Amino acid sequence: MPELTPRRQRLVLAICCMSLLIVSLDNTVLNAALPSMRRELGADVAGMQWTIDAYTLVLASLLMLAGSTADRIGRRKVFMAGLVLFTLGSALCSLAPNLPSLVAFRMVQAVGGSMLNPVAMSIITNTFTEPRARARAIGVWGGVVGISMAAGPLVGGVLTDTVGWRSIFWINLPVGLLALLLTFRYVPESRAPRPRRADPVGQLLVMALLGCLTYAIIEAPAAGWTSPLILGLASAAALALAALLVYEPRRAEPLIDLRFFRSAPFSGATVVAVCAFAALGGFLFLNTLYLQDVRGLTALHAGLYMLPMAALTLVCAPLSGRLVGSRGPRLPLLVAGVTMTASGVLFAAFEAETSTPLLFTGYVLFGLGFGMVNAPITDTAVSGMPRARAGVAAAVASTSRQIGQTLGVAVIGAVLAAGVAPGAHTDGFVAASRPAWWVVAGCGLLVLLVGAATSGPWARATAARTARRLEEPEPEVAALR
């Protein structure tokens, strides 16, 4: 990629952030519309979970393939294809006549979205070659993730109450088309110096692992945890994971280079992303159902109730990016872990839903923590890797986010479905949600512990050693070529 002027660099960053905005917003904007969609389309709890998880599951399954493909055939080319597919999928979602169609069209959206986030991060990494400028750009990127994720419930609430739930997909159309035109005009093409070959077996194993695991968790409350279907799916997921661990190290050019995980910051960023986004998925799912179904609020009023969370994320996301650029990821990760854990404990142990002051305190704490966590995830996952591996490293980080949100909605929805009947009153819902809130608190605690353990000087040393090793294949792999 040729060196660009500072103005052109900022423009490329803005275009990449536009794509990130619509992809990330669609992760959360649908939560506010779940009760309205359930009434119109006749969905149960599992159906509501699938409208969210069909999107995040496909994203998680294809992000690594998209990142490596873009490194091989051209990042701008793949990025533009992703914008076309995502915009088309959004238009189809707004026209869906029933729940199965909506789930299918959400999957089309996700195929396009998988070509955007990791590819955009790779474009950013190769556009900003100076380390400090790259850290600032990644901080902006992480801030947009937090802002879009937090703004989703409010935006979704406004659109659902004023126009209808289908309108939440319309906002993607002008943004997607504008980003497509600007990309064609201003984003230069780039490729990895040594692009890797495709790994279809590894891709199929990833899809089997995530698909079987998610389906088993979501459908277990209805089918029974010990039913042959659920046990069979769980066994298939375990076999797919084992096969990945055996097969991928033997590939000269694997879909997932397991050597990445020798870097403590990279491994820590992966775990933190899964935990933080699992907490977010569960937090939004529980609060949406509580505020609208139990308290009887409209979608708009429910979104306004969650405004403290969105506001704190808006403030803290760019602050976190600046802190990462100037002082490193440790402080934002510690703040994020403490506040997200405290928020979960307020709901789990003190029934914050039943007290408006405690409810808002929980929202403030979670918004603060989630705003702080995104920039360090992205920075630690990408900054220590060779530039030629930026696409794959960014894809793993993005995949971790989607896996986390997928599992968060699946697990917490399953816990809730097992403990509360449809139409339960406030006391029944609050009691049934206690175990789910402890899961959210546990995710926050893991963010704290893993962030503290993998952000010190020794961890950065492992990242440097890993980057050097990634420049050359391992001896046993070289023999397979």
Disulfide bonds with the S-S distance in Angstrom:
none
